[in-house]
Amino acid sequence: FSHSYPLHPMHGAGVGMEHLGVGTLRSSMLGSGSSNSPESLLGPFPCVKVSNLPSDVSVEDILILFQGFVVIDVLLCRANEAFVVFANPMDFQMAMQRDRQTMSGRMVEVTPSSDQI
């Protein structure tokens, strides 16, 4: 599975992070008072934190780990962590079952994220 997503200049990431994927849908992107924002219509998009990743992990590796689920966005951190946003709560719940899977000989941890991306 090899797919490259071009990054729009507005998708800038914080220091020490590489923002990859198709972009997180947030109400702030559509205007804070917008009643038609995805969050106001659907609620917040569920997100997991993936820890103990290999240092050379790629977005493709993360997508393979969560193959079969609808992933909206991946935020890959340089501290062997990633945040993965899912399209629906069912995929989020099933993704939690990928906890303790191995990737390049390392057991990765999948936990619910309380951070807003």
C-alpha positions in Angstrom: 0.0 0.0 0.0 1.8 3.1 -1.2 0.1 6.4 -1.5 1.5 9.9 -1.1 -0.7 12.7 0.2 0.4 16.2 -0.8 0.4 18.6 2.2 -1.3 21.9 1.9 0.6 24.8 3.4 -2.3 25.3 5.9 -1.6 21.8 7.3 1.5 23.0 9.2 2.5 20.9 12.2 3.9 21.8 15.6 7.6 21.6 16.5 8.8 18.1 16.5 5.9 16.7 14.6 5.3 15.7 11.0 1.7 16.1 9.9 0.7 13.5 7.4 -2.6 12.4 5.9 -5.7 14.0 4.5 -6.2 16.5 7.3 -8.2 16.5 10.5 -11.7 17.9 10.3 -12.2 20.4 13.0 -14.9 23.0 13.6 -12.1 25.6 14.0 -11.3 25.1 10.3 -14.8 25.9 9.3 -15.3 28.9 11.6 -15.9 28.6 15.3 -19.5 29.6 15.0 -20.4 27.3 12.2 -23.4 25.2 12.9 -22.6 23.0 9.9 -19.2 21.8 11.1 -18.6 18.1 11.2 -18.2 18.1 15.0 -21.5 19.9 15.5 -23.3 17.5 13.2 -21.5 14.2 14.1 -19.7 14.8 17.4 -15.9 14.7 17.8 -13.9 12.2 15.7 -12.4 9.5 17.9 -8.6 9.4 18.2 -6.1 6.9 19.5 -2.5 7.4 20.6 -0.1 4.7 19.4 3.1 4.5 21.5 6.4 2.5 21.4 6.6 2.7 17.6 9.9 1.9 15.8 11.9 5.0 15.0 11.6 4.5 11.3 7.8 4.0 11.3 5.9 5.5 8.3 2.3 6.5 7.7 2.0 3.4 5.5 3.0 1.2 8.6 0.3 2.9 10.7 -2.3 2.4 8.0 -1.3 -1.3 7.7 -1.7 -1.6 11.5 -5.3 -0.2 11.2 -6.1 -1.9 7.9 -9.8 -2.3 7.4 -10.7 0.8 9.4 -11.6 4.3 8.0 -8.7 6.5 9.1 -9.2 10.2 8.6 -5.8 11.5 9.7 -2.4 10.4 11.1 -0.2 12.7 13.1 3.2 11.1 13.3 5.4 12.4 16.2 9.2 12.1 16.3 9.0 10.6 19.8 7.9 7.2 18.6 4.3 8.1 18.9 1.4 8.7 16.5 -2.2 9.9 16.8 -4.7 8.3 14.5 -8.2 9.8 13.9 -11.0 7.5 12.9 -14.2 8.2 11.0 -16.5 6.5 13.5 -16.7 5.1 17.0 -17.0 1.5 15.8 -13.6 1.7 14.0 -12.2 3.4 17.1 -13.4 0.6 19.3 -12.1 -2.1 17.0 -8.7 -0.3 16.6 -8.3 -0.5 20.4 -8.0 -4.3 19.9 -4.8 -3.7 18.0 -3.1 -2.9 21.4 0.0 -5.0 22.0 0.5 -5.9 18.3 4.1 -6.1 17.2 5.6 -3.8 14.6 9.3 -4.4 13.6 9.8 -6.4 16.8 8.3 -3.8 19.1 5.0 -4.2 21.0 3.0 -1.1 20.2 0.5 0.4 22.7 -2.9 1.7 21.5 -4.7 3.8 23.9 -7.6 6.3 23.7 -6.4 9.8 23.2 -7.7 12.7 25.3 -5.7 15.2 23.2 -7.5 17.4 20.6 -5.7 17.3 17.3 
